[in-house]
Amino acid sequence: MSVRISLIQCTLVALPFFAAAQTKQFITSARSGDAVRQSKSTHENLEEAIQSVESTNAGGSIDTGESVNTLPLFGERPKTAAQIDEEIHFLNDCDRNFATRSDASSFFAARGWDYIGSGQLDTAAHRFNLSWLLNDRNADAYWGLGVVCYQKNRLPDAIRMMKKGIAVDDSNTVLMTDLATVELKQYQEKPDEDMLTEAEGHLQKAVSLNPNALSYQKISMVYYLKANYEKAWDYFHQARNIDFSSLDLGYLNELLAKAPDPKGVFK
């Protein structure tokens, strides 16, 4: 098994206790790497052809100077005749090179994660857009676009894309936690109680489906932001009981500064 890295930061940055944490601490989920590796070997020529087109074609620039290829879901706007023609050629190529369009969608999503990992966000966005074009029920396409938007600090777009991902994969607890992470960061930048409530809702569903330390620690942060330190400690200890090594020590110090540990474990 390989590990697919989604590159959402496990810690936030706006509050003091998040500053001490790693800035590239990743949420990961186990993925089967064999199919991806085989696809890369079999379909590398198609990927190289797309790279060649990207180097010579902006993909239809818009007023901001950005390419529609790098905007979430190609900008969600009417397409030009040239764009439609390009998409038809792309889909025909995929039909010739893949057993199914779902297979092709998975291949391009995997490449999108690779490009995020190497910091090539625009290229990653294009691959996730192609993945979505091939299969609009592939949650990874929306998830990946959400991570790209997050990395570009476009938080409302990140939230919107990740919500679309959950709409097609409502049992994906890692995606739920990623979405809540972005919502917490958005709340810190623009306080809105509804946003905080939404974040907690996603985290509570995540732990109901799959109790895990990261989601419990995020719920603790929700209650820290609500100044309910008793509950913040309660959820922090639930995270500790599952995986001590995952605890954010920067957050722990800030929580201690607000209220002593009622269990006396941390001083």
C-alpha positions in Angstrom: 0.0 0.0 0.0 1.1 3.5 -0.7 0.0 6.7 1.0 -1.9 9.4 -0.8 -1.0 12.8 0.6 -3.8 15.4 0.5 -1.6 18.2 1.8 -4.2 19.9 4.0 -2.2 21.3 6.9 -3.2 19.4 10.1 -2.8 22.6 12.1 -4.0 26.1 11.4 -2.0 29.3 11.4 -4.1 32.3 12.6 -4.1 31.6 16.3 -0.9 31.7 18.4 -1.0 28.0 19.3 -1.0 26.9 15.7 2.1 28.8 14.8 4.4 26.4 16.6 3.2 23.5 14.5 4.7 22.2 11.3 3.5 24.2 8.3 3.5 21.1 6.1 2.1 18.5 8.4 -0.1 16.3 6.2 -3.3 14.5 6.5 -2.9 11.1 4.8 -5.1 8.2 3.8 -4.0 4.8 2.6 -4.3 4.2 -1.1 -3.6 1.3 -3.3 -0.5 2.3 -5.2 -0.2 -0.7 -7.6 -3.0 0.5 -9.9 -1.7 4.0 -9.9 1.9 2.9 -10.7 0.7 0.7 -13.5 -1.5 3.4 -15.0 1.4 5.8 -15.0 3.5 3.4 -16.9 0.8 2.5 -19.4 -0.6 6.0 -20.0 2.5 8.2 -19.6 2.3 9.2 -23.3 -1.1 10.8 -22.8 0.2 12.7 -19.8 3.2 13.9 -21.7 0.9 15.1 -24.6 -1.1 17.2 -22.1 2.0 18.7 -20.7 3.1 19.6 -24.2 -0.3 21.4 -24.8 0.0 23.2 -21.5 3.4 24.6 -22.4 2.0 26.2 -25.5 -1.7 26.9 -24.7 -3.0 29.0 -21.8 -6.3 27.2 -21.9 -8.4 30.3 -22.5 -7.3 33.1 -20.3 -9.8 35.3 -18.4 -9.9 38.8 -17.1 -7.7 38.1 -14.2 -5.0 36.6 -16.4 -5.6 33.0 -15.1 -6.3 30.1 -17.3 -9.7 28.5 -17.1 -7.9 25.2 -16.9 -6.6 26.1 -13.5 -9.9 27.4 -12.1 -12.1 25.0 -10.1 -14.3 23.0 -12.5 -12.9 25.1 -15.4 -14.4 28.3 -13.9 -18.0 26.9 -14.0 -18.8 29.1 -16.9 -20.0 28.6 -20.5 -17.4 27.1 -22.7 -16.1 28.4 -26.0 -16.2 26.4 -29.2 -12.5 25.9 -29.0 -12.7 24.6 -25.4 -15.5 22.2 -26.4 -13.5 20.9 -29.3 -10.5 20.4 -27.0 -12.6 18.5 -24.5 -14.0 16.2 -27.2 -10.5 15.4 -28.4 -9.4 14.7 -24.8 -12.3 12.4 -24.0 -11.8 10.5 -27.3 -8.1 10.0 -26.4 -9.1 8.7 -23.0 -11.6 6.4 -24.5 -8.9 4.9 -26.6 -6.3 4.6 -23.8 -8.4 3.6 -20.8 -10.8 0.8 -20.1 -13.3 3.2 -18.7 -13.7 6.9 -18.1 -13.7 6.2 -14.4 -10.3 4.6 -14.7 -9.1 7.7 -16.6 -10.6 9.9 -13.9 -8.7 8.1 -11.2 -5.5 8.3 -13.2 -5.7 12.1 -13.6 -6.7 12.6 -9.9 -3.6 10.6 -8.9 -1.4 12.8 -11.1 -3.1 15.8 -9.5 -2.0 14.7 -6.0 1.5 14.1 -7.4 1.6 17.7 -8.7 0.4 19.1 -5.4 3.1 17.2 -3.7 5.7 18.9 -5.8 4.1 22.3 -5.4 2.8 22.7 -9.0 -0.6 23.9 -8.0 -1.9 25.1 -11.4 -0.9 21.8 -13.1 -2.5 19.9 -10.2 -5.7 22.0 -10.7 -5.8 21.1 -14.4 -5.5 17.4 -13.7 -8.3 17.5 -11.1 -10.4 19.4 -13.6 -9.7 16.7 -16.2 -10.6 14.0 -13.6 -13.9 15.8 -12.9 -14.6 16.1 -16.7 -14.2 12.3 -17.0 -16.2 11.4 -13.9 -18.2 14.0 -11.9 -18.8 11.4 -9.2 -15.1 11.2 -8.3 -14.7 12.8 -4.9 -11.0 13.0 -5.3 -11.5 15.6 -8.1 -13.4 18.0 -5.8 -11.1 17.2 -2.9 -8.0 17.9 -4.9 -9.4 21.2 -6.2 -10.3 22.1 -2.6 -6.7 21.5 -1.5 -5.3 23.6 -4.3 -7.7 26.4 -3.4 -6.6 26.0 0.3 -2.9 26.2 -0.7 -3.7 29.4 -2.6 -5.5 30.8 0.4 -8.9 30.8 -1.4 -10.8 29.4 1.5 -14.4 29.9 0.3 -13.6 28.1 -2.9 -11.8 25.4 -1.0 -14.8 24.9 1.3 -17.2 24.8 -1.7 -15.2 22.2 -3.6 -14.8 19.9 -0.5 -18.5 20.1 0.2 -19.1 18.9 -3.4 -16.7 16.0 -2.7 -18.6 15.0 0.5 -21.8 15.2 -1.5 -20.6 12.3 -3.6 -18.7 10.5 -0.9 -20.5 11.1 2.4 -18.5 8.5 4.4 -15.0 9.9 3.7 -13.9 10.9 7.1 -10.5 12.2 6.1 -12.2 14.6 3.6 -14.6 15.6 6.4 -11.7 16.5 8.6 -10.0 18.4 5.8 -13.1 20.4 5.2 -13.5 21.2 8.9 -9.8 22.3 9.0 -10.5 24.8 6.2 -13.7 26.0 7.9 -11.8 26.6 11.2 -9.2 28.6 9.4 -12.0 30.6 7.6 -13.6 31.2 11.0 -10.4 32.6 12.4 -10.1 35.0 9.4 -13.7 35.9 9.4 -15.6 34.9 12.6 -19.0 33.4 11.8 -20.7 31.1 14.3 -22.4 29.2 11.5 -19.0 28.3 10.1 -17.9 27.0 13.5 -21.0 25.0 13.8 -20.5 23.5 10.4 -17.0 22.5 11.2 -18.0 20.8 14.4 -20.8 19.0 12.6 -18.4 17.5 10.0 -15.9 16.5 12.8 -18.6 14.9 14.9 -19.8 12.9 11.9 -16.1 11.9 11.2 -15.6 10.5 14.7 -19.0 8.7 14.6 -17.9 6.9 11.5 -14.2 6.4 12.4 -13.0 7.6 15.8 -9.6 9.1 15.3 -7.2 11.3 17.1 -7.0 14.1 14.5 -10.7 14.7 14.3 -11.1 14.7 18.1 -8.2 17.2 18.4 -10.0 19.4 15.9 -13.2 19.2 17.9 -11.1 20.3 20.9 -10.0 23.3 18.9 -13.6 24.1 18.1 -14.4 24.4 21.8 -11.2 26.3 22.4 -12.5 28.9 20.0 -15.8 28.9 21.9 -13.9 29.5 25.1 -15.4 26.2 26.5 -12.1 24.9 27.9 -13.6 22.1 29.8 -14.9 20.5 26.7 -11.8 21.4 24.8 -9.8 19.3 27.4 -12.3 16.5 27.2 -11.9 16.1 23.4 -8.1 16.6 23.6 -7.9 13.7 26.0 -10.0 11.6 23.7 -7.4 12.3 21.0 -4.6 11.5 23.4 -6.2 8.1 24.3 -6.2 7.1 20.6 -2.8 8.4 19.5 -0.6 10.4 21.8 2.0 10.9 19.0 -0.4 12.9 16.9 -1.0 15.7 19.6 -0.2 19.3 18.6 2.1 20.4 21.4 1.7 24.1 20.4 -2.0 23.8 20.8 -1.5 22.0 24.1 0.5 24.8 25.5 -2.1 27.4 24.5 -4.9 25.3 26.1 -2.8 25.0 29.3 -2.5 28.8 29.3 -6.3 29.1 29.3 -7.1 26.4 31.8 -5.3 23.7 33.7 -5.7 20.1 32.6 -8.6 18.8 34.8 -7.1 15.3 34.6 -3.6 16.5 35.7 -1.9 14.6 32.9 -0.4 17.8 31.4 1.1 20.6 33.5 
